[in-house]
Amino acid sequence: MIRLEKINKTYFGAQPLHVLKGIDLQVNEGEMVSIMGASGSGKSTMLNILGILDNYDSGNYYLNGKLVKDLSENEAADVRNRTIGFIFQSFNLIPFKTAMENVALPLYYQNVNRKKRNQIAMEYLERFGLKEWADHYPNELSGGQKQRVSMARALVTQPKVILADEPTGALDSKTSAEVMQILREVNQSGITMIIVTHERGIALRTNKIIHLKDGIIENIETNNPDCIDFDKEIK
Amino acid sequence: MDFWREIFMALGRNKLRTFLTGFAISWGIFILIVLLAAGNGLMNGVSEEFSDQSKNTYMIYRGETSKPYKGHGTNRSIWFNDKDIRFLETEVKEVDQVSPRIYQSGFANFGDKSGSIFVQGVRPVFKDINNTKMLKGRFISELDEKSSEKFIVIDDNLRKKLFDDEVSPLGQFVIVSGIAYKVIGICESEGRSDGGNGYVPFSTLKKITRKNWYWMLHFTVKGLETKEENEAFSEYLRTQLAHLHEFDPDDTSAVYIRSTQEEYLQTMKIFRTFELFIWIIGFAMLISGIVGVSNIMRITVKERTNEIGIRKALGAKSRSILASIVTESLIITTIFGYIGMWLGMVAAEVGGNVLSKVQEGKEISLNIIPSIDIRIVLMATALLIVCGVLAGFFPARNAVKIKPIEAMNYR
């Protein structure tokens, strides 16, 4: 599903910063992978490149079998819209739109008509147990509810890949566990999942843990979440 | 239309933001219009105050030659005639309106009262040239002049001599040198003397006196804006008259040419300064309006950087984001700009009414009534709207260029 070949990325500022130094990575369809690393290790940059939110200097990035390279802004927006779903640490819901409108927004950019997209959005909200909250604004929702809205939004376009950037970073441990449980279920429906985190407890709920350090992959750890007793492991 | 629904939803949901942006624009335009109106009012007040000096007037008096010329001796009186009037009216392009004068002095009688009178035959334009102020009735009209009516306008001095205060002179007949004239107006007395003055249509007095020679030509000119131009014009007049009346062009006593150019130029200078002053104020106001509007638009867009990032991550194209932001600002600026313009004009109008009420019946030095030039108002409003939209456009374009992740983390 995702293949990175010798990806390099340098930020040219006052002092050039070589952030990614030849990353090679293969993520298969339906896998659930986490990326760990200290701040400055390049994990955010990698997520940006995977999400086509940023471009890379050299190497090749294949997404769903297609080379993603030198895309125009509009092409990138299209690929993002149709194949990738994003989940963010700070939820990034639009404050002046209701839960339903937030979920329906990606469909707006696919030119789906209003009635249809609201209907689809409601289905997803229902799936996440938020039907009664559809007309509420983000500031009327709890952290867990907000993250569930943003998960519904990520899934509404039926993407191939979900990219989650510290999805539990702003949540307490109980809600974190709930969110991770939902992400697992989503993954089990066949959607590839990549989670960036610095919490070991979160990473341990994925099948593959990629350790990033100073712009290179230090090691890849395989993991079976089913064998871990989380009550003991986390905090 | 989904696009419009999105825009109006965004405007409706961000009431405070919409209001603040709109208020900045309305306020800018409101202040601009009110100040322009006040400035215009001041300008009009000044113009009115100086109106008797706002025309460049020439007077040519008859004189006597002091040099022999082409077989004519000295001390020959030069009188003007119809040929001179025709010459001025048709051949001198600078001449605006001509009023020749003939006079007749004698006594005026009404009933058993009488008073000495200096009657002048003048044309309607004399009132403007001379800045004659009417107290009652009207001055001689074009029609009176054309049909040689036996109408007379008398000054207040003569009125006092001929009429008791309780008698209304209008419509009464006074006898001047055996001719009965109907009184059609009373004007303010000129000068210090208590001698009576009367004005009758030029054509009437010409017929009565059978004179074809006039002691004075009075006319206004256009387009002579400098001292040099005025001197050259006087010189030109003298040579032309010398040609018509066969006197030495260098003979300065044959005709006397006087003009109000000095006062006129002085007044014009004051006007120019005033105009400049008002333009500077208006311009400064416009600039501060633009700065205000631009700032609020910039802040508005900055505030939306987050939202822009989210929309981009969800697959929005830069162009669609830009289009909606620019359309939003266009809607806000236009609607609120229109409101501001409207309020400004109402305020100017109300201010004008209040001021004229206050000034009614009072002896005032300066008559300041605000007034607006609608074209300038529309232009200024349009300029503010364009600037507002541009001020929104550039930061929006920058925000759209930022990588979505950075935009989303923007605080």
Interface residues (C-beta under 8 A of the other chain):
Chain A: S44 N48 G51 L53 D54 E73 N74 A77 D78 R80 N81 R82 F86 F88 S90 N92 L93 I94 F96 K97 E101 L105 P106 Y108 Y109 Q110 N111 N113 R114 R153 T157
Chain B: D2 R5 E6 M9 A10 R13 N14 N306 E307 G309 I310 R311 K312 A313 L314 G315 A316 K317 S318 R319 S320 K403 P404 I405 M408 N409
